[in-house]
């Protein structure tokens, strides 16, 4: 296919990945009316399914893991485990919309981490966008109040942990191929969740299998669509399209799961957060020289595994 067509396909793949990640959280909310399943069990199911798919792909290609730096692979795995667990806990204790919006704060935390750790990243515009993003978060969570509810920190924690996971991923991809990163993240991640939260697991009946499988399928589909999409779009375009999950969550919450809609102040906050993410993506693209760089196959440097 011609390059414009490939970019269009890639853009749609990234856009559909946002639906995959969103629907995985919707499934958790739907399950609460039928069966009691701990968020950790959903995380385990997602990692297990992802691990099985990666193993099948690697076996088909006769390509086996090639670890070089275990520190980076383990750091990526542990931070991603925390990110996904906190994300699903946020769905349980807040709402689908709030959990998705706060999970998409990770680009803001990435910029903040870069500002703190890297002098070369001391960009006043980026720091201003961080401030605007946090103002947006405040408007979403506590309009007219001086504090957040404790449950909201699950969503913020998922964004912070995802930012740490992204930082590890960006460095790890300089030493490892995509499948090696996924193999360790899904496989070791499933083992970590099993070891820490085994008391939450039970032998599932049909209903539990249905919701666990559906949540895992949506989450893994979202990740693979994101990975495929970033092969054909620029890192900047992909990051901006991914951030549209903020608006999707705010728009679809009342329709899909019957949640209260965001009020006008909440919508202002969501738009501020989306706008800050978009500006940060453009700034990062210019700094890294990626504004006109379409990612090569297997490269998903700016993707996250939610």
C-alpha positions as CSV (number, residue, x, y, z in Angstrom):
1,X,0.0,0.0,0.0
2,X,1.0,3.6,-0.5
3,X,2.4,5.6,2.4
4,X,-0.6,7.8,2.9
5,X,-2.9,4.8,3.0
6,X,-0.5,3.1,5.5
7,X,-0.5,6.2,7.7
8,X,-4.3,6.2,7.6
9,X,-4.4,2.5,8.5
10,X,-1.9,3.2,11.3
11,X,-3.9,6.1,12.6
12,X,-7.1,4.1,12.7
13,X,-5.3,1.2,14.5
14,X,-4.1,3.6,17.2
15,X,-7.6,5.1,17.5
16,X,-9.2,1.7,17.8
17,X,-6.6,0.7,20.4
18,X,-8.1,3.4,22.7
19,X,-11.4,1.6,22.4
20,X,-9.8,-1.6,23.3
21,X,-8.2,-0.2,26.5
22,X,-11.5,1.6,27.3
23,X,-13.6,-1.5,26.8
24,X,-11.4,-3.6,29.0
25,X,-12.3,-1.3,31.9
26,X,-15.9,-1.3,30.9
27,X,-15.9,-5.1,31.1
28,X,-14.7,-4.8,34.7
29,X,-17.6,-2.5,35.5
30,X,-20.1,-4.8,33.8
31,X,-18.8,-7.9,35.7
32,X,-19.7,-6.3,39.1
33,X,-23.4,-7.0,38.5
34,X,-22.8,-10.7,37.9
35,X,-19.8,-12.0,39.7
36,X,-17.2,-10.7,42.3
37,X,-13.7,-10.7,40.7
38,X,-10.7,-8.9,42.2
39,X,-8.9,-6.4,40.0
40,X,-5.7,-8.5,40.4
41,X,-7.5,-11.4,38.8
42,X,-8.3,-9.3,35.7
43,X,-4.6,-8.2,35.6
44,X,-3.4,-11.8,35.7
45,X,-5.8,-12.8,33.0
46,X,-4.6,-10.0,30.7
47,X,-1.0,-10.9,31.3
48,X,-1.5,-14.6,30.8
49,X,-3.4,-14.1,27.5
50,X,-0.8,-11.7,26.3
51,X,2.0,-14.2,27.2
52,X,0.3,-17.0,25.4
53,X,-0.1,-14.9,22.2
54,X,3.5,-13.7,22.3
55,X,4.7,-17.2,22.7
56,X,2.7,-18.3,19.7
57,X,4.0,-15.5,17.6
58,X,7.6,-16.2,18.6
59,X,7.2,-19.9,18.0
60,X,5.7,-19.2,14.5
61,X,8.6,-17.0,13.7
62,X,11.1,-19.3,15.4
63,X,12.4,-16.3,17.3
64,X,13.2,-16.7,21.0
65,X,13.8,-14.1,23.7
66,X,17.2,-12.4,23.6
67,X,17.6,-10.7,27.0
68,X,20.6,-8.4,27.3
69,X,19.8,-6.2,30.3
70,X,17.7,-7.9,33.0
71,X,17.5,-4.8,35.1
72,X,15.6,-2.9,32.4
73,X,13.3,-5.9,31.6
74,X,12.4,-6.4,35.3
75,X,12.0,-2.7,35.9
76,X,9.6,-2.5,32.9
77,X,7.7,-5.5,34.2
78,X,7.3,-4.4,37.8
79,X,6.3,-0.8,36.9
80,X,3.8,-2.1,34.4
81,X,2.3,-4.5,36.9
82,X,1.8,-1.6,39.3
83,X,0.3,0.6,36.6
84,X,-2.3,-1.9,35.3
85,X,-3.2,-3.0,38.9
86,X,-3.8,0.6,40.0
87,X,-5.7,1.3,36.8
88,X,-8.1,-1.6,37.4
89,X,-8.4,-0.6,41.1
90,X,-9.3,2.9,40.0
91,X,-12.1,1.4,37.9
92,X,-13.4,-0.5,41.0
93,X,-13.4,2.5,43.4
94,X,-14.1,5.5,41.1
95,X,-15.6,5.3,37.6
96,X,-14.6,4.0,34.2
97,X,-14.3,7.6,32.9
98,X,-12.2,8.9,35.8
99,X,-9.9,5.8,35.7
100,X,-9.2,6.2,32.0
101,X,-8.7,9.9,32.2
102,X,-6.3,9.7,35.1
103,X,-4.4,6.8,33.5
104,X,-3.8,9.1,30.5
105,X,-1.8,11.4,32.8
106,X,1.3,9.3,32.1
107,X,2.7,11.7,29.4
108,X,2.5,14.5,32.0
109,X,4.5,12.4,34.5
110,X,7.0,11.4,31.8
111,X,7.6,15.1,31.2
112,X,7.9,15.7,34.9
113,X,10.4,12.9,35.4
114,X,12.4,14.1,32.4
115,X,12.5,17.6,33.9
116,X,13.8,16.3,37.2
117,X,16.3,13.8,35.9
118,X,17.6,15.3,32.7
119,X,19.0,18.8,32.4
120,X,18.7,18.6,28.7
121,X,14.9,18.3,29.1
122,X,14.5,21.5,31.1
123,X,11.9,22.9,28.7
124,X,9.8,25.8,30.2
125,X,7.0,25.1,27.8
126,X,6.8,21.5,28.9
127,X,6.8,22.5,32.5
128,X,4.0,24.9,31.8
129,X,2.0,22.1,30.1
130,X,2.5,20.0,33.3
131,X,1.0,22.8,35.3
132,X,-1.9,23.1,32.9
133,X,-2.5,19.3,33.0
134,X,-2.6,19.2,36.8
135,X,-5.1,22.1,36.7
136,X,-7.2,20.0,34.4
137,X,-6.9,17.0,36.8
138,X,-8.1,19.3,39.6
139,X,-11.1,20.4,37.6
140,X,-12.0,16.8,36.8
141,X,-11.7,15.5,40.3
142,X,-12.4,18.3,42.8
143,X,-14.1,21.3,41.2
144,X,-14.7,23.9,43.9
145,X,-13.0,21.7,46.5
146,X,-9.5,21.9,48.2
147,X,-8.8,18.1,48.3
148,X,-9.2,14.9,46.3
149,X,-11.0,11.8,47.4
150,X,-8.6,9.1,48.5
151,X,-10.0,6.7,45.8
152,X,-8.9,9.1,43.1
153,X,-5.2,8.4,43.9
154,X,-5.5,5.0,42.4
155,X,-6.0,6.6,39.0
156,X,-3.1,9.1,39.6
157,X,-0.9,6.2,40.8
158,X,-1.6,4.3,37.6
159,X,-0.5,7.3,35.5
160,X,2.7,7.7,37.6
161,X,3.5,4.0,37.4
162,X,2.8,4.0,33.7
163,X,5.2,6.9,33.3
164,X,7.9,5.0,35.0
165,X,7.1,2.0,32.9
166,X,7.4,4.1,29.8
167,X,10.8,5.4,30.9
168,X,12.0,1.8,31.3
169,X,10.5,0.9,27.9
170,X,12.3,3.7,26.1
171,X,15.6,2.6,27.4
172,X,15.0,-1.1,27.1
173,X,14.0,-0.9,23.5
174,X,17.5,0.3,22.7
175,X,18.8,-3.1,23.8
176,X,15.9,-5.5,23.2
177,X,13.5,-6.4,20.4
178,X,9.7,-6.0,20.8
179,X,8.9,-9.6,21.4
180,X,11.6,-10.0,24.1
181,X,10.2,-7.0,26.0
182,X,6.6,-8.4,25.7
183,X,7.7,-11.9,26.6
184,X,9.2,-10.8,29.9
185,X,6.5,-8.2,30.7
186,X,3.6,-10.6,30.1
187,X,5.2,-13.8,31.4
188,X,7.1,-12.4,34.4
189,X,4.2,-10.0,35.1
190,X,1.7,-12.9,35.3
191,X,4.0,-14.7,37.8
192,X,4.4,-11.6,39.9
193,X,0.7,-11.0,40.1
194,X,0.1,-14.7,40.9
195,X,2.7,-14.7,43.7
196,X,1.4,-11.5,45.3
197,X,-2.4,-11.8,44.9
198,X,-2.9,-15.6,44.7
199,X,-5.4,-15.3,47.6
200,X,-7.7,-13.3,45.3
201,X,-7.9,-16.1,42.7
202,X,-10.5,-18.8,42.5
203,X,-11.5,-21.6,40.1
204,X,-13.7,-19.5,37.7
205,X,-17.2,-20.6,36.7
206,X,-18.6,-19.8,33.2
207,X,-19.5,-16.2,34.1
208,X,-16.1,-15.5,35.6
209,X,-14.3,-17.0,32.6
210,X,-16.5,-14.8,30.3
211,X,-15.6,-11.5,32.0
212,X,-12.0,-12.4,32.6
213,X,-11.5,-13.5,29.0
214,X,-13.4,-10.5,27.6
215,X,-11.4,-8.0,29.7
216,X,-8.1,-9.7,28.7
217,X,-9.0,-9.9,25.1
218,X,-9.9,-6.2,24.9
219,X,-6.7,-5.2,26.7
220,X,-4.4,-7.3,24.6
221,X,-6.2,-6.3,21.4
222,X,-5.7,-2.7,22.4
223,X,-1.9,-3.3,22.9
224,X,-1.4,-5.0,19.6
225,X,-3.5,-2.4,17.7
226,X,-1.3,0.3,19.3
227,X,1.9,-1.6,18.4
228,X,0.7,-2.1,14.8
229,X,-0.5,1.5,14.5
230,X,2.9,3.0,15.6
231,X,4.6,1.2,12.7
232,X,2.9,3.5,10.2
233,X,2.3,6.8,12.0
234,X,4.8,9.3,13.6
235,X,5.4,9.1,17.3
236,X,3.8,12.6,17.7
237,X,0.6,11.6,15.7
238,X,0.3,8.3,17.6
239,X,0.7,10.0,21.0
240,X,-2.0,12.6,20.2
241,X,-4.4,10.0,18.9
242,X,-3.8,7.8,21.9
243,X,-4.7,10.7,24.2
244,X,-8.1,10.8,22.6
245,X,-9.0,8.1,25.2
246,X,-9.5,11.0,27.6
247,X,-12.3,12.4,25.5
248,X,-13.7,9.0,24.6
249,X,-14.0,8.1,28.3
250,X,-15.7,11.4,29.2
251,X,-18.1,11.0,26.2
252,X,-19.0,7.3,26.4
253,X,-19.3,6.9,30.2
254,X,-22.9,7.9,30.4
255,X,-23.8,5.9,27.3
256,X,-21.9,2.6,27.8
257,X,-22.0,2.2,31.6
258,X,-24.6,4.7,32.7
259,X,-22.2,6.8,34.7
260,X,-23.0,10.5,35.5
261,X,-21.7,12.7,32.7
262,X,-18.9,15.2,33.3
263,X,-20.2,18.7,34.1
264,X,-19.0,21.7,32.2
265,X,-16.0,22.2,34.6
266,X,-15.1,18.5,34.2
267,X,-15.1,18.9,30.5
268,X,-12.8,21.9,30.7
269,X,-10.5,19.8,32.8
270,X,-10.5,16.9,30.3
271,X,-9.8,19.3,27.4
272,X,-7.0,20.9,29.3
273,X,-5.4,17.5,30.0
274,X,-5.8,16.4,26.4
275,X,-4.4,19.7,25.1
276,X,-1.4,19.4,27.4
277,X,-0.7,15.8,26.3
278,X,-0.9,17.0,22.6
279,X,1.6,19.8,23.2
280,X,3.9,17.6,25.2
281,X,3.9,15.0,22.3
282,X,4.8,17.7,19.8
283,X,7.6,19.1,22.0
284,X,9.0,15.6,22.6
285,X,8.8,14.8,18.9
286,X,10.8,17.9,18.1
287,X,13.4,17.2,20.8
288,X,13.9,13.6,19.6
289,X,13.8,14.4,15.9
290,X,10.7,12.2,15.4
291,X,8.3,14.7,14.0
292,X,8.7,13.2,10.5
293,X,9.8,9.8,11.6
294,X,7.4,6.9,11.1
295,X,8.3,4.0,13.4
296,X,9.9,0.9,11.9
297,X,8.2,-2.5,12.2
298,X,8.4,-3.8,15.8
299,X,9.3,-0.4,17.2
300,X,6.8,1.0,19.7
301,X,8.9,3.4,21.7
302,X,6.1,5.7,22.6
303,X,3.5,3.0,23.3
304,X,2.3,2.0,26.7
305,X,1.0,-1.3,27.9
306,X,-2.3,-0.2,29.9
